């Protein structure tokens, strides 16, 4: 979410919070009939109205919190390893590029998307691939798993706990040979 969207989200959440707070006060009887406008007189001292307004108020407070507090995406940080002269950081984007490079180097893979997840002591890799025709998908998946695991571990010294491969489709056209 960019900053413009966050500001709009904050304005909307504040407006909903104000309205729901006012309706909540009218619903539980804090505001008397003289302080509420005509349409809210009918909901004055109504428990159901107060509960709905309370739910909207809590939801809007959560939205305000989400729009104000910056989100730290720890999943994208990657790995930090100590070195002789300082720490060495390997981002998940760098590992993802290694995974994609290793995947595309395999004969029989036309297209591949990778998702990575940090786990204690390593990383999980999920591949969604498109295979070219005339390849055994089970053998191709096994080769792909071992190549990706070997490439990431050799290059980064980060343990790959799991490589799951999903073949989303098999291409109807074979790759061109130049």
C-alpha positions in Angstrom: 0.0 0.0 0.0 1.5 3.3 -1.0 1.4 6.5 1.1 -1.6 8.0 -0.8 -3.6 4.9 -0.2 -2.6 4.9 3.4 -3.8 8.5 3.8 -7.2 7.7 2.1 -7.5 4.6 4.3 -6.8 6.7 7.4 -9.4 9.4 6.5 -12.0 6.7 5.8 -11.2 4.9 9.1 -11.4 8.1 11.1 -14.8 9.0 9.5 -16.2 5.6 10.3 -14.8 5.8 13.8 -16.4 9.2 14.4 -19.8 8.1 13.1 -19.8 4.8 14.8 -18.7 6.4 18.1 -21.6 8.9 17.8 -24.1 6.1 17.0 -22.7 4.0 19.9 -23.2 6.9 22.3 -26.7 7.3 21.0 -27.4 3.6 21.1 -26.4 3.1 24.7 -28.1 6.3 25.9 -25.1 8.5 26.6 -26.5 11.1 24.2 -30.0 12.1 24.9 -32.7 12.7 22.3 -32.0 16.4 22.2 -28.4 15.8 21.2 -29.1 13.4 18.4 -30.7 14.3 15.1 -34.1 13.0 14.2 -33.1 9.7 12.6 -31.0 8.7 15.6 -33.8 9.3 18.1 -35.2 5.9 17.0 -32.0 4.1 17.9 -31.4 5.8 21.2 -31.2 3.3 24.1 -31.1 0.3 21.7 -28.6 -2.4 22.6 -28.4 -3.9 19.1 -27.5 -0.5 17.6 -24.8 0.0 20.3 -23.3 -3.5 19.5 -23.2 -2.9 15.8 -21.7 0.6 16.3 -19.1 -0.9 18.8 -18.1 -3.5 16.2 -17.7 -0.8 13.5 -15.7 1.3 16.0 -13.3 -1.5 16.8 -12.9 -2.3 13.1 -12.2 1.3 12.3 -9.7 1.5 15.1 -7.9 -1.5 13.6 -7.9 0.2 10.2 -6.4 3.4 11.8 -3.7 1.3 13.4 -2.9 -0.4 10.1 -2.7 2.9 8.2 -0.6 4.7 10.7 1.9 2.1 12.0 4.6 1.2 9.4 4.7 -2.4 8.4 8.0 -4.1 8.7 8.0 -7.0 6.3 10.3 -9.4 8.0 9.7 -12.0 5.3 11.6 -9.9 2.7 14.6 -9.2 4.9 16.4 -12.4 4.3 19.3 -13.9 6.2 22.0 -12.2 8.2 25.3 -14.1 8.7 28.3 -12.9 10.7 31.5 -12.3 8.8 35.0 -11.4 9.8 34.6 -7.7 9.1 30.8 -7.3 9.7 27.5 -8.9 9.0 26.6 -10.4 5.6 22.9 -10.0 4.5 21.3 -12.1 1.8 17.9 -10.9 0.8 15.1 -13.1 -0.2 15.0 -11.4 -3.5 18.6 -12.5 -4.2 17.7 -16.1 -3.2 14.6 -15.9 -5.4 16.8 -14.8 -8.4 19.1 -17.8 -7.8 16.1 -20.1 -7.7 14.7 -18.7 -10.9 18.1 -18.9 -12.6 18.6 -22.5 -11.6 15.0 -23.4 -12.7 15.3 -21.7 -16.1 18.5 -23.5 -16.8 16.7 -26.9 -16.8 15.6 -28.4 -20.0 11.8 -28.9 -20.0 11.0 -25.7 -18.0 9.3 -23.0 -20.0 8.2 -20.7 -17.2 8.6 -20.6 -13.5 7.5 -18.5 -10.5 9.0 -18.8 -7.1 7.8 -18.1 -3.6 10.1 -18.2 -0.6 9.4 -18.4 3.1 11.8 -18.0 5.9 11.8 -20.8 8.5 14.1 -21.3 11.5 17.5 -22.3 10.1 16.6 -22.1 6.4 14.2 -21.3 3.7 11.2 -23.1 2.0 10.9 -22.8 -1.8 7.7 -23.2 -3.7 7.9 -23.3 -7.4 5.0 -23.0 -9.9 6.2 -24.0 -13.3 5.1 -24.5 -16.8 6.7 -27.5 -18.5 7.4 -28.0 -22.2 5.7 -31.0 -23.8 7.3 -34.5 -24.0 8.9 -34.5 -20.6 8.2 -36.7 -17.6 6.9 -34.3 -15.0 7.8 -36.4 -12.0 11.5 -36.7 -13.2 11.6 -33.1 -14.1 10.3 -32.1 -10.7 12.9 -34.2 -8.9 15.7 -32.7 -11.0 14.3 -29.2 -10.5 14.2 -29.8 -6.7 17.8 -31.0 -6.5 19.2 -28.3 -8.8 17.5 -25.5 -6.9 18.5 -26.9 -3.5 22.1 -27.4 -4.6 22.4 -24.0 -6.3 21.0 -22.0 -3.3 23.0 -23.9 -0.7 26.2 -23.7 -2.7 25.9 -20.0 -3.4 24.6 -18.7 -0.1 25.3 -21.4 2.6 21.6 -21.2 3.5 19.9 -24.5 4.2 17.0 -25.2 1.9 14.5 -27.1 4.0 12.0 -27.9 1.2 11.5 -27.4 -2.5 7.9 -28.0 -3.6 7.1 -28.0 -7.3 3.7 -27.5 -8.8 3.2 -27.8 -12.5 0.5 -25.3 -13.3 0.3 -26.3 -17.0 2.1 -28.0 -19.8 2.8 -25.8 -22.7 1.2 -26.7 -26.0 4.3 -25.6 -28.0 7.8 -26.8 -27.7 10.5 -24.2 -27.2 12.3 -22.9 -30.3 15.8 -24.1 -30.9 18.0 -21.5 -32.5 
